[in-house]
Amino acid sequence: MIRSLDRRLGSIERAQPATLPLSLRRWLGEPLTNEQHQVAETEVKAASGFVGPPDYRRMDTDMLDWLSMRGDHHAS
């Protein structure tokens, strides 16, 4: 399973290079600077003011699958 996940992650990184929001990078466990943590907190506060589901339109199926696997891991 880990090998499969590594392949998916590699293909996602090669297919659509993008910068994830700092709040998502923090949730994934990426080390951030103090300034980046403050920006991430601002993003979380801004997002919590919206009603409705998050906008995943820019993410393809592989990216969504990978995020759902990470979410399951963090939820357990």
N, C-alpha and C positions, 0 to 999 in steps of 0.2 A: 504494500500500500504506500509506503513512504517513497519508494522508487517511482510509482505512478504519480504521486503528488509532486515530486521533484520535476518530472517530465512536464506535467501540466503547468507548473509555475514557470519553468523555462520557456515553454511555448507562449505563455501569456506575456512574459517579459519581452520576448522577441517580436511578437505579433503587434502589440500596441504599446510602445513605450509611453508611459504617462506618469504624472506625479500624483500620488494619492494625497487626499487632504491630511493634514497633520493629525486631526482627531482620529482618523482611521489608522494612520501609521502608529499612533500611540496605542490604540486598541490592539493592534497586531504585535505589540511588544518591541517596536523599534526604539532604540535609545534616542531621546530628544534633549535638546538644550533647554534651559529654563525659559528662554524667550519662546521657543517652539511650543513648550507646554502651555504657556499663556495663550498663544494663538490657537492651539488645539482646544483649550477650554472655551475660548470665545466662539469657536466653530460649534462646539457642542451646545452652548447656550443659545446660539442663533438657530440651530436646527431644532431645538426643543420648542421653539416658538411656533413652528409650522405645524399645521394639522394635516395629517395624511401620511402615506408611506414615503420612504426615501426615493429619490429619483435615480434609478439604475439604468436609464436609457443609454448612456454612453458605454455601458459594460456589455461585453459579449457573453455568450453562454459559458465559456470556460472560466471567465473571471467570476461570474456569479456562482458557479459550482465551487470554485476555490474558496470564495468568501463564505459560502454556506458550510463548508468543511471546517474552516477556521472558527466559525461561530459555534458549531457543535462542540468543537474542542474546548473553547473558552467557557461554554455553558456548563460543561461537566465538572 
